[in-house]
């Protein structure tokens, strides 16, 4: 639901219902809607979307109509052949996701999205576009995801819903980072940060996601002191929400960034906290696999004890295998780095042959090439090592990761002596 509810009548209804229940604005606020936003709604200074109204009606334990008033509340597709066909496609897509058939889900959602875009309806385009984005993220299609979100941003501008603009910008910043467009990622982070305080996202889970993306982009670019400041703010915001899942994800993002900033001890402490919080049935298998792989990458970066790396590596292997091979290429690239860390450069070189380098984008690709170059150097294949490290250094410069590029050029100079 993305339609808007008119003001100021809504604000008066919200204030009365809240007062009748003896609730304060703080009582009504939650992770989705904060206290200051409640105040803005009640004063008529903000126009809520139906998503926000539905959330508040649930908190107040009242029917949606009692809060939304006399507006047309969409209940589903119209009873037409086109509406029924769309509903069938949505059900097929949902079923495919439940069964793990992400290729089929993408095909169905792409059909629905194309129809919504052709209709010129910005709300439907955003709704179905974001659903497709989620599947592309699950499939690891980074280029496809970036292109989709870049096309959705102008639609969000037309829709006139601030939450939609912020949501798209945060996701687009992450997508731009993943394809190595760090400068563009910074731009989207900055613009989302300027807008989020005036939305229902302020100090909620989406705000934490914005900070996590900002921190990760800074880490990829080689940022330092600013990372620590942002990490402290993000962790405090996550703790205030009181959700172990959100806190676990915040600690996960913080640990990766602090490792890149040289804060090794704190990075390892937060990594342990993230693992404890995320090791529960509510964490999806896919997210557990992603966390385990990220944990291994971080531990390898900080040269952690082999037994600590092995523990996370075993989890990464098991979770990735259980996902029916999803992200197997990323796991294979991680195996190359792990083989070097355990003192087997020959195995690392042999395993690298199975890795599709074209699928490794951004800093992930730089890390793999760096590892392979090191393995080649250790096995006496100096010319190949030089070429691979040069490729890694150039890739780092291309994504504006200049600190890592400088490190690679230094290694190349040492190797050439």
N, C-alpha and C positions, 0 to 999 in steps of 0.2 A: 504494500500500500504506500503510495507516494503522493497522493493528492493532499491538498492543504485544507485545514479547517479555519474558517473565518474568525477574526478577532473584531471587537473586544468581548463579544458574548462568551466565547470559550473561556477567557480569563476569569470572568465572573463566575461561571459554572464551576471551574476548577477550584477557585478560592472557597466557594460555598461548600462543595463536597468535602474538601479537605477539612474545613472548620467543623462541619457536622460530625466528622469522625474524630475530632480532637487532635488532628495531626499538625505538626509544624511543617514548614517548607523543608527543613532538614530531614524530617521523618519521611517525606514523600520522595526526596531525592534518592538516587541509587546510582549504580555504575553506568546506567544508560543516560540518566538525566541528573544534572547536578543542582544544588540549591539555588545558585544565582540564576540558572536558566528557568527554574520554577518561578522565581520572582519576576523575571521578564515576561513569562507567559501570563501570569496573573495580572500584570499591569497592562497587558496588551501590546507590549513592545516587541514581541516575537510572535510569528505565525507558525503554529506547529504543523507538522505533517501527520498523516493518519498513523504512521508507524509510532510516533511519539505518543499520540492520543491513545492508541491501543495499549502501549506499555503503561501509561498512567492509569487507564481504566482497570488494568489488571492489578496494579498496586492498590488502588482504591477499592477494589472488589465491587465494581459497579458495571452494569452493561455499557458497552461501547456507545450506544445511542444516547445514554444519559449524559455522557461527557461531550460527545461530538455534536449533539444538537441535531437540528433538522437539515442535514445535508445528505446527499446521495452517497451512501457507503458502498463501495464496490464489493460485491460478494463473489465474483468469479466471472469467467467468460460468458458473454451473452449466449443464449440458447440458439445459436446459429450453426450452420455447417462449419464455418471458419472457426468459431469459438470452440466447438467440439473437437475439431482437428487439432487446434492448439493445445487443448487440455490433454488429448491423447499423447501428443508429442512430449508434453511436460511429464506425464506419468511414465512414459517410456524412458525418458532421460533420468528421472528419479530412480526407477527400477534398475537402470544400467549402472548408476553410481552405487546403489546398494549392493549390486552383484560384483562390483569392481571392474566393470566393462567401461572404462573411461573413454575409449575410442567411440563406442556407440553413444555414450552420453554427450560427448562433444558434437557428434553429428546431429543429434536431435536438437540440442540447444542452439547450434549454429543456424538451423532452419528457423527456429522460433525467433531468434535474434534478427535474422535477415528480414523476416516478415514484419517485425516491430519497427525496424529501421525504415523499411519501405513505406510503412503507414505514416511516418512522420510524427509519431507520438513519442515525445522525449521521455516521458515517464516509463512507458513500456520498454523503450530502447534501453534505458538505464537498468531497469529491473532485470531484463533478460541478458543484457550485456554483462552485468556483474555475476550472474549465475554462470555464464560461459567462462568468465575470468577465473572463477573458482576451479572449474574443471581443468582449464589450461594450466593453472598453477599446480594442481594435483598431478597432471601429466608431465610436468617439468618442461613445458613448451615455452621457454623464456622469450623467444622472438615473437611468437604468436601472441603471447600475453601482452608484451609491450605494444605491439601494433594495435591490438584491440583497445587497450586503455587509452592510448594516444587518440584514437578515434572517438572514444566516449567523452573525453574532456570537453570538447565544444558542445556536446549534447547536454552535459551537466550545467554548462554556462547558460544555455537556453532554458533549461528547466527551472532555474531560479530558486533552487532549494540549496541553501548553504551547506547542509550536511552532505548532499550528493557531491558537491564540488570538492569538499574536504576528503570524502571517502575515495573519490577517484584520484585525487592528487597524491594521497598517501600510497595508494596501490601503484600508481604510475611511478612514483619516486623509487619504490622497491623494484619495480620492473626495469626501470632505467639503470639502476645500480647493477642488477643481475646481468644485463647485456653490456655492461662496461661503459655506460654513459653517465659518469659520476657528476660532471658539471650540470647536466640536465636534472639529475636526481636532486642536487642541491637546490636548484631553482624551485622544483615542486615542493620540497620540504619547507623551504622558506615561505612560499605562498600559502601552503596549508597551515603553517604555524601562525601566520597573520590572521587567518580566518577562523581558526578553531575556537577561539575564546567566545565568539558570538553564536556558537551552536550548542546543541544538546550533547555534543561529544566532549565538551570541556571537562577535564579531569576524569574522564571515563576510560574505558578500555581502548577506544579508538585513539584517544590522546596518547595513551601509553604506546600504542603501535606506531604513532607518528614519531615519538621520541626514539623508539627502538630503531626505526628506519634511519632517522637522522644520525644516530650514534654509529650505525653500521656503515653509513656512507662516509662519515668522518674517518672511521677506522680504516676503510678501504683506501682512502686518500692519504692516510698517514698522519691524521690529526693526533693531538696530544692532550694538553691541559683541558681543552674544552670538552673532551670526551668524559673526563672524570666528573666535571660539573653536571653535565647532562645525565650521566649515569645516576648520580646521587638524586637528582630530581625525579627521574623515572622510577627508581626503586621506592622512593617515598610516596609517590603517587600510587604505585601499585599496592603498597602495603595498606594505604588508606582505604582501598576498595575491599580489602579483606577476603580476596579470592585466591586460594592456593594456586589455581591454574594460571591466573593472570600474573601472580607473583613469580611463579616458576618460569614463565615465558620471559618476563622482564629480566630475571636473573640470568637466563640463557643468553639473551641479547647482550647484557652487560658483561658477562664473562668473555664473550668473543671479542668485544671492543677493548676491554681492559688488557687482554692478552696482547692485542696489536699495539696498545699504548705503553707496553712494558710493565704494567702493574700485575706481575705474574702471581704473587701470593693471593691477592684479592680475587684475581680471575679464577684461580683454582677453588677458592672458597665458595664463590658464587656458582661455579659449575657444579660443585657438590650439592649446594642448596637446590639448584634447578633440577638436578636428577631426583632428589628426594621428593620434590613437589610434583614432578611430572610422572613419576613411577606409580601411577594409579589407573584404575580402569577407565577413567574419564578421558585420558589422553589417547587419541586415536593411534593406531598402528603406524600410520603414515607420519604423524608428528613425532612419534617416538623414534622412528627410523631417521628422520631429519635431525632430531636432536642428537642422537647417537653419532651420526656422521660428523655433525658440527663439533661435537665434543672431542672426537678423535682429532679433527683438524686443529682445534685449539691446543690440545695437549701436545701435538707434534710441533706446533709453532713455538711453544714455550719449553720444549725439550723435557717434558715430564718423565717421571720414572716409567720404564717399560711395562711394569705390571699394571700401572694405572691406565696406560694406553690400551693394553690388551683387553682389559675389562670392558672398556667402551667399544673397542673394535669388535669383540664378540657380539655385543648387543647390536651393533650396526649391521653386522653380517646377518644375524638372525632376523632382525626386523625387515631388512631389505629383501631377503629371500621370501619372507612371509607376504610381502607386497607383490608377489608374483613377478619379480624382476624389475619393478619400477625403480628408476634411478640406479640401475645396475652399473651404468657407465661411470657415475660419480663414485660409487663404491670401488670400482676397479682403479680409478685414479687415486683414491685414498689408499688402496692396497700398495700401490707403487711407493707412495711416501712412507708407508708403514714398513715396507721391506728395507728401505734405506735406514730408517731409524733403528731397526733391529739388526743392522750390520750385514745386510745381504744385497749389495748393489747389483750383482749379477741377476738375481731374481727380479729386482725392480726393473731392470732393462728389459728382461723377457716379458714381464707382465705388462709393460707399457705398450707393447705391440697390440694388445687387445683393446686399448682405450681409443675411443673416437674423439680426437682432439677438437673436432669441429663443434662438439656439443658442450665443451667446457668454455664458458664465457667469463668475462670479467676477471676478478681476482682469482677465481677458481682455476681458470686456465693458466694464469701466471704461476700459481703455486705448483701446478702439475709440471709445467715446463721447467721450472726451477729445480724441482726434485729430479726430473729425468736428466737434466744437464749435470747435476751433481753425481748421479749414479754413473753416467757415461764417463765423467772425469775420474771417478774412483776405479773404474775398470780399464783405465788406460786409453779410452777412445777420445783423445783430446780434441781432435778436429770436430767430431760430432758434438762434443760437449760445448765447445765454443759456439757453434752454430745454434744449438738449442738454447743456451743461456742468452745469446744475443736476441733470439726470438722472444724469450721471456721478458727481457729488459724493454724491448720495443713495445710489447703488448702492455707492459706496466705503464709506459709513457702514454700510450694511446688512451688509457682509461684514467689518466691524471693521477695515478698512484706513484708519485714522483719519489717518495722516500724509498719504496721498494725497488724502483727502477735504479736509483743511485746505488743501492746495495748490490744489485745484480751487475751493474757496470764495474763496481769494485772487484767483485769475484771474477769477472772476465779479465780484468787487468792482471790479477794475481795468477790466473791460469795461463795467461800468455807469457809470463816471465820465464 
